[in-house]
Amino acid sequence: MDKNTSERLQQKFATMKEYTLVLLKAGPNIENDNAQQKIWEHGARNLQLQNEGLMPIICPIFDESELNGVAIFTTDEATTESLMKDDPAIQEGIFVFEMHPCKSFPGDRLP
């Protein structure tokens, strides 16, 4: 690695902030009759959290894997857990989630 790249990398790392990554998976009630309605409510709530700046990255997953979505929250783990437990699809057992603390660079965005 050349000196220029190394310096730019050090500058970039100095700007890192803490975030919480959430992985969303199917819950035991994913096949319930009201699942689609709760998933719709979940989506509307996600947009609200995004508008509030709490969940800037929302990525539904539509393949055959165990994952149903990935999100990045600007909040700490305790706050993120509280927000997730208030989600209507989580409360109904349609989705379950796991959280991971992570770091990233403020201003990163999808193209």
N, C-alpha and C positions, 0 to 999 in steps of 0.2 A: 504494500500500500504506500503510495507516495505521500509526502508530507502534507500537501494541500488537502488531499482526501482525509487524512487522519485529523487534521485541524477542523475541517468541516464536520466530521463525525463527532468530534468532541464538543463542538458548539451545538450540534443538534441534540446530543444526549443531555446537555445542560438544560434544555427546554422541556424535558420529559415531565409529564404529570401522571398522577395515579388515576386509574379508571377501574370499573368493574365490568368484566366480560360475563355475559349470561348465555348459557346454552339451554335451549328449550327442547324438550322431548315429549313424546306422547305419554299421557298419563293413563291410569286404569279406566277412566271413563271417556276415552276418546271416541268411542262408538255410541255414546248415549244419544238419545233423540234430540236433545237440546244442544248438542256439541257445536253445530254450525252457528247457531245464534250466539253462543258464548265466545266462539272464535271471532265472530264479527265484532262483538263488544270489546274483546281483547285487542283487535286491530285498531278500533277507534280510540281506545285508551292509549295505545302505543303512539298514535299520532299526537294525542294531547301531550304525552310526556316528551315527545320530540319537540313540539312547539314550545314547551317550557324549558328546553335546553337540558333536560335530564337524561334523555336517551337519543343522542344525535345519530347513532348508527343502528338501523333496523334491517335485518336480512332474513326474511322468510326463506325456508329451504324446501324445495319441492321435489327432491329426489327420493330414492327408496331407502335412504339411510335412517338411522335412529333419530337424527336431528330434525326438528321442525323449524328451528330458527336460531339466530345468533343476534345478540344486541350488545352494544357498549353503552354503559351508563357513565355519567360524569360524577356519580355519587360514590361514597364509600360503601363497603360491603354491608354494613348494618342498615343503612338507608336503602340500598338496592334491595336487600332481602325484604324489608318492610313494603317497598313499592311492589315487588313481585307477589307478595302474599295478598295484596289488595286486588290483584288482577282477577277478573271474573272467571277466566278459563283455568287459572290455578286453583281458585277456591272450589271449583266444581270437579277438580281432578281430571280435567281434560288434558291439561299439560302439567308437567313437572319441570323443575329447573335445577341447574347447578350453576354456581358462581365461581369466578376465578379473579383474583386481583391481577391487574396488569398495568403496564405503563405504555404510553404512546406520546405522540407529539401533537400539542395543540395546533389546530388548524388543518390537520390531516383530513382529507375528505375523499369521497368517491368521485371519480370524474363524471 
